[in-house]
């Protein structure tokens, strides 16, 4: 039995380590959007498959028996392609998705990044912690605002002169996040519901400082795909004997 892990997250790396220990044949796949990604143990494939059809062909041509989609909660396109490809190839698919964040009742929840930009425009100094791929949605609405952007990779987008770009990679501490928010006089924090502990500290710091929080809701998971919240449950599913 060979398991394909669609990864790029801490949960995917933990899953690969557990499969390695269990002696299960597996392959991790990364999309390749980060230049220096944190690699899991074992064999790693980097790059896209060519959409759902390309992934379907890969599954059939490489003896993949099961797929665990452990990509980021906002990787909707990859998750959709995985659902389509696995259904067409007859390969069982599991979604491993960390639980979303819960927090203050006064958080402003929005459905997409465009709505987040509109909500953030009510402030004067904004901390954008939504990743670099959606920054174009904020440039227009926040062109005249003081904006702090934190990203892992350098931007390939021109941003207004009033914006500050910070290159950093988590995990972060509450003390560090408190100092960052206070040092930039942030009054609005914009993030997405990534969940997990790696970047949770900014939310705790915002609560302490009275910073308004705008959170983008997660996209819905593909219908019909079973989902588990923990690596242990994904390991149990991936190591169950195949039924004829």
N, C-alpha and C positions, 0 to 999 in steps of 0.2 A: 504494500500500500504506500502510495506517495501523496503527500499533502502539499498543496501550493498555498503559501501564506502571502496574501497581498498586504504589504506592510508599510513601514514608514513611521510607525508609532512606537511608543514604549511598550505597549501591550503586545505588539507584533514581535518585538525583540525578546520579550519575556516568553512568549509562546514558542519561538524558535529554540530558546534555551531549554524549555521543558520537553519539547519534542526530541531534541538532541539527547537529553538524559534518558528519555523513554526508549530510545533506539528506533524511533519512527523515521522513515525516509521522508524528507521534506525539502522544499526549495522556497526561499523567500524572494519576493519580487518587489522592487522599489520603482516608483514612477520616474525618478531621476530629475526631479524639479529642484532639489537642493544640491549644491556643488560638492559639499563635504558632509554627506549624511552619516549619522550614527548607524553603523552596520551591525546586523545581528550575527550570531554565530552561524556557521555552516555556509552552504552555497548560496550565493546571492545573484539574482538577475536584476539588472538595472535598465530601465527604459520601458516605453509603452508597448502594447501588444498590437495596436492598430484597431482599436475599437472592439466592440463585442464580437464581431466576426473573427478578428485576428486572435482574440483570446479563446474563442471556441476551437479554432484550428490548433492552437497551442495545447489546449487540454487534451484533445484527441491524439495529437502527434507526440506527446511526451509522457503518456501513461499516467496522467494525473487522476487520482481516484477521489480526492476531496479537495475542496477549496475553503479556506478561512479568510474572509474579508476583514482584515484588521486595520484597514486604512483609517484616516482621520474622519471624525464624525461629519465633516463638511465635504468630504470627497464624493459628492453625489454622483458625478459622472462615472467614476471608476466603479462605485457600488452598483450603479444601474447596468453598466456593461457586464459586470460579473454575474448579476442575476440573469441577464439575457443569455450570456454565453453558457452558463452552467445548465440552464434549463434546456437549451438546444443540444448540449453535449450529453445530457443525462448524468451530470456530475453533481453530487450533493454539495450544497453551499451553506455555510454558517456565517453570520455577521457577528463579529466581536466588537462591541461598542461600549466604551466606558460610560458610566452614568453621567448625565448632565449635571450642571451646577444647580444648587438650591441656595437661596440667600435672602436678602432683605426684601420685604414686601414692596418697598418703594423703587425697586429696579424697574426700568422701562424696557419692556420686551417688544421687539419688532420682528417682522417676518423676513426682512432682507436688508442688504447693505445700503440700498437707496433710502429706505425708511430710517436706518440708523444715522445716515448723514443729515437728514432733515432734523431728527431729534437732537443731534449733537450741535447743530447750528444755534441752538438756544443758549449755549454757553459761550465763553470767551477764550478759554484755554483748554484744548482738547487733547487727550492722550488716546491715540489710535493704536489698538492692540488687536487688529483683525487679520494681520498677515499682508504680504505685499501684493497678492494676486487680485485683491479687490480695492486697492487704494484709489483707482481711477474713479470710483463711485463717489469719493469724498472730495476730490480736488475742486470741483465747481462749488458745491455748497459751503465749503470751508476755506475758500481761496483767500479770504480776508481775516481768518482766525489765526491765532497762535496755536500751532498743532505740533505735538510730539509724536513721532512715528517710531515704533520699535519693530525691527525686522531682523531675521537671521541672515538673509542674503542682501547684497547691495541692490538698490532699486534700478530698474530699467525704465523708470517713469520720471518725467520732469515734474517737480512739485513746487508750489509757491515759495517765495523767498521767506515768508513768515513761518515756514515749517522747519522743524529740526528732526533730522533722521538719526536714530540711534541703532547701531548694529550690536546685537546681543543675543545670547542663547540661554534659555533657562536650564535648570530650575532657578527661581528667584525667591528671595526671602521677604518677609513682611517688612523688616527694617529697611531693606534696600528699596522696596517699592514705596514705602512711606516717604523716604528721602527723595525719591525720584518725583513723586507727585507734588510734594511740597516745594521742591526746588524749581519746578516749572509752573507753579501756581495753577495746577490743573483743577478745573471745576467740573469737567465731564470726562468720564472714562468710557470708551467704546470698545467692546469686546464681542466675541461670539461664544456660544455655549459649547466650548470644547470639552469641558469637564476635566476631571483629574486634578492631581496635586501640583503638577509641574509649573503651572502659571496661575494657580489659585491665589497666591499671595497678594496680587494687585487688588483683588476684590476685598480682601480683609483690610488692606491699607486704606482703600477708598472708604470703607465703612467707618474706620477710625477718624478720617479727616473730613467726613461729610461730603465727599465727592459724589456727584450724581453718576449713576451707572446705567449705560444703555447696552443691552444684550441682544444679539441677533440669534433668533431661534434656529435650531438645527433643521436641515431639510429632512423630509420624511424618508424612512428606509424603504427600499423596494418592497412592494407587496409580496407576501408569501414566503419571505426569507426569514427563517428562524434567527433570533438574536439572543445573545447571552452577554452579560455585563462583566464577566470575570475571565481571566486567563485559565483558571482551574476548570471552569465549565467548558471552555474551548478545547482544552487538552482532553478532557473526558470524551467529548464528541469526536475528536480527531483520532482517538485511539480505540474506539469501539470497533469490534470486528465487523467487516463488511458482510452484508447479507446478500445472498444470491437472489 
